[in-house]
Amino acid sequence: MAQLTKGMYGQQFQRVSKVFGLSCGQIRSRPDKTTHNSGWYNKLGEKLGWGDLDVDDFRRISSELENGEFFIILGEQDSYWRLHETGRAHLEEAPGVDYVAEHAMFIITQGQLYFVNDSGFREEETKDMYSLQFKVLNGHDAVKQLMKGVY
C-alpha cells in the first residue's frame, strides 16, 4: 500500500501525518540542513507537504520508504512561488509528473539518494554532499526515466 499520498502532511498549522518524523512547515536550523522550505512530492506529481529537511531526514526517509516509492524534493521557488507568480496556484497541490520531474532537486527512494544535476555539464556518477552519497541524475530527462522505471 502506498504511504506517500497527496496532502498527507496537512498544512503548516494543521499538521496531520508524522511519517518519517516530518511535519508540514517544519524548520531545521541545524548546520546539516539540506533544504529550506522545499516541497515534497510523490511520483504521481502530488504534493505531500513542505518544509526544511536535514541529513537525518534524508537517511530516515530512504530507510523507511516502501519499495517503488519516490520522495521527490523541489525547491521553494518551484514548489510554491513560480506556480503562484505565473497564475497556476491551482496546481500547487498536484502540478503533475512532468512538472515535478522538470524541477526536481533531489529524489529519495528505498535505500538510494539522487541529486539532479541541471547545470548542463555532465557530472560523475556519484556525488558526496552534506555527508551523504548521492547518485547523480544528469538532466531532467534522466529524472523522467527514473520515474518511469527505465533508468
ZANU-110011 format. One record per residue (C-alpha): residue number from 1; residue in three letters; x, y, z. Coordinates in steps of 0.2 Angstrom, whole numbers, padded with zeros to 4 digits, always signed. Example, Ala and Ser with C-alpha at 12.3 -4.5 7.8 and 13.67 -1.06 7.14 Angstrom:
2
[site 1 ala [+0062 -0022 +0039]]
[site 2 ser [+0068 -0005 +0036]]
END
This chain:
151
[site 1 met [+0000 +0000 +0000]]
[site 2 ala [+0007 +0017 -0005]]
[site 3 gln [+0011 +0028 +0010]]
[site 4 leu [+0015 +0044 +0001]]
[site 5 thr [-0002 +0051 -0003]]
[site 6 lys [-0007 +0069 -0009]]
[site 7 gly [-0008 +0081 +0006]]
[site 8 met [-0003 +0068 +0019]]
[site 9 tyr [+0006 +0080 +0030]]
[site 10 gly [-0008 +0093 +0030]]
[site 11 gln [-0005 +0111 +0032]]
[site 12 gln [+0008 +0121 +0042]]
[site 13 phe [-0005 +0124 +0056]]
[site 14 gln [-0015 +0109 +0053]]
[site 15 arg [-0002 +0095 +0053]]
[site 16 val [-0008 +0078 +0050]]
[site 17 ser [+0005 +0064 +0047]]
[site 18 lys [+0022 +0061 +0056]]
[site 19 val [+0028 +0048 +0044]]
[site 20 phe [+0047 +0048 +0043]]
[site 21 gly [+0047 +0060 +0058]]
[site 22 leu [+0042 +0075 +0046]]
[site 23 ser [+0029 +0088 +0049]]
[site 24 cys [+0022 +0101 +0037]]
[site 25 gly [+0031 +0118 +0038]]
[site 26 gln [+0045 +0111 +0049]]
[site 27 ile [+0060 +0121 +0052]]
[site 28 arg [+0078 +0114 +0053]]
[site 29 ser [+0091 +0126 +0060]]
[site 30 arg [+0105 +0113 +0062]]
[site 31 pro [+0121 +0115 +0052]]
[site 32 asp [+0116 +0099 +0042]]
[site 33 lys [+0100 +0107 +0035]]
[site 34 thr [+0100 +0102 +0016]]
[site 35 thr [+0084 +0111 +0010]]
[site 36 his [+0074 +0126 +0015]]
[site 37 asn [+0055 +0127 +0013]]
[site 38 ser [+0057 +0113 +0000]]
[site 39 gly [+0041 +0105 -0007]]
[site 40 trp [+0039 +0086 -0005]]
[site 41 tyr [+0030 +0076 -0019]]
[site 42 asn [+0026 +0058 -0024]]
[site 43 lys [+0030 +0050 -0041]]
[site 44 leu [+0012 +0055 -0047]]
[site 45 gly [+0017 +0073 -0045]]
[site 46 glu [+0006 +0076 -0030]]
[site 47 lys [+0012 +0087 -0016]]
[site 48 leu [+0014 +0078 +0001]]
[site 49 gly [+0019 +0093 +0011]]
[site 50 trp [+0034 +0106 +0013]]
[site 51 gly [+0047 +0112 +0025]]
[site 52 asp [+0066 +0111 +0029]]
[site 53 leu [+0075 +0094 +0028]]
[site 54 asp [+0091 +0089 +0035]]
[site 55 val [+0104 +0075 +0034]]
[site 56 asp [+0094 +0064 +0046]]
[site 57 asp [+0078 +0067 +0037]]
[site 58 phe [+0086 +0061 +0020]]
[site 59 arg [+0093 +0045 +0029]]
[site 60 arg [+0077 +0041 +0038]]
[site 61 ile [+0066 +0043 +0023]]
[site 62 ser [+0077 +0032 +0012]]
[site 63 ser [+0077 +0018 +0025]]
[site 64 glu [+0058 +0019 +0028]]
[site 65 leu [+0051 +0021 +0011]]
[site 66 glu [+0042 +0007 +0003]]
[site 67 asn [+0049 -0002 -0012]]
[site 68 gly [+0044 +0008 -0028]]
[site 69 glu [+0040 +0024 -0019]]
[site 70 phe [+0048 +0041 -0023]]
[site 71 phe [+0050 +0056 -0011]]
[site 72 ile [+0054 +0070 -0023]]
[site 73 ile [+0060 +0087 -0017]]
[site 74 leu [+0058 +0103 -0026]]
[site 75 gly [+0065 +0120 -0021]]
[site 76 glu [+0054 +0133 -0013]]
[site 77 gln [+0053 +0143 -0029]]
[site 78 asp [+0047 +0129 -0040]]
[site 79 ser [+0035 +0121 -0027]]
[site 80 tyr [+0027 +0137 -0022]]
[site 81 trp [+0032 +0154 -0029]]
[site 82 arg [+0034 +0150 -0048]]
[site 83 leu [+0016 +0142 -0048]]
[site 84 his [+0008 +0157 -0039]]
[site 85 glu [+0018 +0170 -0049]]
[site 86 thr [+0013 +0163 -0066]]
[site 87 gly [-0006 +0161 -0062]]
[site 88 arg [-0005 +0142 -0059]]
[site 89 ala [-0008 +0142 -0040]]
[site 90 his [-0022 +0130 -0043]]
[site 91 leu [-0008 +0117 -0047]]
[site 92 glu [+0001 +0119 -0031]]
[site 93 glu [-0006 +0103 -0024]]
[site 94 ala [-0004 +0092 -0039]]
[site 95 pro [+0007 +0100 -0053]]
[site 96 gly [+0009 +0083 -0061]]
[site 97 val [+0023 +0071 -0066]]
[site 98 asp [+0031 +0082 -0079]]
[site 99 tyr [+0032 +0097 -0069]]
[site 100 val [+0039 +0088 -0054]]
[site 101 ala [+0052 +0079 -0065]]
[site 102 glu [+0057 +0095 -0073]]
[site 103 his [+0060 +0104 -0057]]
[site 104 ala [+0066 +0090 -0045]]
[site 105 met [+0082 +0094 -0035]]
[site 106 phe [+0083 +0078 -0025]]
[site 107 ile [+0074 +0061 -0026]]
[site 108 ile [+0074 +0048 -0012]]
[site 109 thr [+0070 +0030 -0015]]
[site 110 gln [+0071 +0015 -0004]]
[site 111 gly [+0090 +0014 +0000]]
[site 112 gln [+0095 +0027 -0013]]
[site 113 leu [+0098 +0046 -0014]]
[site 114 tyr [+0098 +0055 -0030]]
[site 115 phe [+0104 +0073 -0034]]
[site 116 val [+0098 +0081 -0050]]
[site 117 asn [+0112 +0090 -0060]]
[site 118 asp [+0103 +0103 -0071]]
[site 119 ser [+0119 +0113 -0074]]
[site 120 gly [+0121 +0106 -0092]]
[site 121 phe [+0138 +0099 -0088]]
[site 122 arg [+0139 +0081 -0085]]
[site 123 glu [+0145 +0076 -0068]]
[site 124 glu [+0152 +0060 -0061]]
[site 125 glu [+0140 +0045 -0057]]
[site 126 thr [+0140 +0049 -0038]]
[site 127 lys [+0142 +0065 -0028]]
[site 128 asp [+0146 +0067 -0009]]
[site 129 met [+0136 +0081 -0002]]
[site 130 tyr [+0131 +0085 +0016]]
[site 131 ser [+0140 +0069 +0022]]
[site 132 leu [+0128 +0059 +0011]]
[site 133 gln [+0132 +0050 -0005]]
[site 134 phe [+0120 +0054 -0020]]
[site 135 lys [+0118 +0045 -0037]]
[site 136 val [+0119 +0059 -0050]]
[site 137 leu [+0105 +0061 -0062]]
[site 138 asn [+0112 +0072 -0077]]
[site 139 gly [+0097 +0082 -0083]]
[site 140 his [+0078 +0081 -0081]]
[site 141 asp [+0077 +0068 -0094]]
[site 142 ala [+0086 +0056 -0083]]
[site 143 val [+0073 +0060 -0069]]
[site 144 lys [+0059 +0056 -0081]]
[site 145 gln [+0067 +0039 -0085]]
[site 146 leu [+0070 +0035 -0067]]
[site 147 met [+0052 +0039 -0063]]
[site 148 lys [+0046 +0028 -0077]]
[site 149 gly [+0057 +0014 -0070]]
[site 150 val [+0069 +0014 -0086]]
[site 151 tyr [+0084 +0022 -0078]]
END
